[in-house]
Amino acid sequence: MISTQAWADAQRLWDFQQMGHAPRPCSVAIGLGSHDLGVADTTADLYHRGMMPLIVFSGATSRTTRHRMPRGEAEHYRERAIDLGVPADAILVEPRARNTGENIRYSRALLEKHQTFVSSVLLICKPYEERRAYATARKLWSDVEWVCASSSMALPDYVDSIGDPRLVIDMLVGAQQRLMIYPRLGFMIEQEVPDVVKSAYERLRDNGFTSRLVPET
């Protein structure tokens, strides 16, 4: 049973971890692989709205996806987008990345290999990973403009779509931890974290929502 306080804290993290960008036309979109096929759905929708001429889906597998996406996250995303009407020749697949940093580095290398000029990137991910992905991308590829996008869903609706409330809260906590510790490790740019967000994170962490935390050194 998840307490009312835990849900309130999860909502606080959910709100903070979204960037609030308005999607606009960009040179390319990069869809970050994960357990959530909604990323592919959002990417397909933005493609049909004319927001980008080319898509890179990036992602191998993880402990969360190796059974549900055995061909790799990027490949399952590609198949989903094609089912939703995106032309196959508008999609590039980057199948090796296992974290957000690799998503950005490997996607950049793939675009360079295809001699694609990039001045702006529509970065598409899960709703609670917008800020983390943005901070990582700004650190690793600083000379392009980044615009974040994700499924437009309220937290309860997102939880229903995933079907595992504890997993979603664990993911929120893990994303928040990385936002706070990765800048000093050189993995992403520094961003100010309000005290109310830090407190919400600490309460959730102390109440056992820890399965997606990384060791702190």
N, C-alpha and C positions, 0 to 999 in steps of 0.2 A: 504494500500500500504506500503510495507516494503522498506525502503530506501537503497541505495547502501551502505551507511556507516553501517547500521544495519547488512546487509549481510556480510560485511567485518569483523565486530566485531564478528558475530556468527561464521564465519570461524575460527577466532583466537581462540575462546573457543573450537570449535570442534577439532582443531589440538592439543591443549594443553591437552584436557581431554582424549585423547587416549595415551596408554602407549608405543605402538610400540613394544610389545613383539612378538617374533616368536613362534607360537604354537609348543609344543613338548610333547612327551608322559608323562602323569601324572597318579597318582594313581586313581584319580577320577575327574570328572567334576561337577561343580555346575553351573546350569543355573539359573540366577536371573529373577524371574517373573516380567512382566511389560505388557504394552499394545502392545508390539512389538513381534509378532510371529517369526520375523527374528532371535531372540535368539534361538528358538527351531530349526530353519533351520540350523543355524551355528553349533549348538551342534550336530545335526545329521550328518552333513558333517564331523566334526572332529572325531566323533565316527567311521564312515566308513573309515577314514584315519588312524585309529589305534591309536588315541591319548589318549584314556582312555577305560578301560573295563567296567566302571560303571558311571552312570549319576544320579545326584540328581537335580530334578527341584523343585525350592522353590518359593512359593508365594501364597497368599490368593487372595483378590481382593482389589481394591482401587476405588476412585471416577472416575478414568479414565477407569477402566476395569470391573466394576461390571455389566454393561449391555452387553458388547461385549464378556466377558469371565465369564458367570454366574456360571460355575462349579469351578471357581478358576483358577488363572494363571498357577499354576503348573500342574493342570490336563489338561488344554488345551494344554500346551507345550508337555505333555506326549503323548497326542493323535496325535499331529502334528508329533512328532518324530517317533512314530510307523507307521504312514502313510508314512513316509520317509524311512522306512525299518529298524529302530532300534528295536531289540527284546525287548518285554515287560519286560523280566526278567533282562534286563540291566538298568532298570530305577527305581529309588526310587522317591516317591513324598512326599514333605514336604509342607503341605497345609495351614500352619498357619501364615507364616511370612508376615508382612505388612511394613517392611522397610529393608534397607540393613543390619543393625546390626542383626535383627532377621533372615534374610536369612542365615547369617553365623553361628550364634549360634544354630539355630534349625537344620540346615543341619549337623553341627558337631555332635550334639546329636543323630541324626538319624543314622549317619554312625557309631558312637560308639555303638548304640543299635544293629546294624547289624554286629558288631565286624569286621569292615573294617579297615585295616591298611592304614593309609594315611601319606605319606611323601611329596606329592606335589599335588596341586589342579589347574586344568585348570578352571579359573573363567570366565564364559561367560555371557556377558551382552550387553546392547545397546552400540554403539560406544562411545557416549559421557558420559557414566558412568564408563568407564574402570578405570580411575584414582580414582574416588570416591570409587568404589567397592574395588579396590586394597588397598587404604589407610585404609578402614574400616576392611578388612580382616586381614591385617598386625597387626592392633591393637588388634583384638579379638582372633586371632589364629596365634600366632607369631612363633610357632615351626614347621610350614610346609612351603614349598616353593610355592609361588603364581605366576601363569602365566596367563596373561589376554588375552582374545580373544573376538572378536566381528565380525559382518558382515563387510566385506571389501567393503565399499561404500564411495563415495564422498558425501559431504553434500547435494548438490542439488539432487542427486539420493535418498538419505535417505529421504529428505523432500517429494519427489514425492511418495515414498513408503508408507509414513504415511498419506499424503494427507492433512496436516494441518500445513502450514509453521509457523504460530504464536505459535502453541503448541510446535513445535520442538525448537524454539528459547527460549520460556519460560522455557522449560526443561533444555536447555543448561545453562541458567542464574541460575536456581535453583540449578543445580549440582555444578556450580562454587561457588555460595554462600556457600554451605555446605563445599566445600573444604577449604574455608577460615575461617569459624567460628567453624566447628565441632572439629578440633584438640584441641582447648582450653576448649571444653566441655568434652573431653575425649572419643569422639566417633571414632576418626581415628588418624592415625599418621600425624605429621606435614610434609608438602611438600612445597618447595619453589615455589611461584607463581610470575612469571616475571611481571614487572610493565606494560608491554604492554597488558598482559592478564587482570590485574586488571583494567586498563583503559577501555578496551573493555567491561568488565562486568559492570562497572559503567555507561557507556553510554547507554547500553541496559537497565539496571535497570531504569535509569532516564528517558528513553523514553517509559516506560510503560510495559516492558516485565517482569511482576512481579507475574504472577498467580501461580508460583511454588516456590516462596520465602517462607521462614519460618521466624517467628518473631525473632528478635535479642534482646538479653537481655544485 
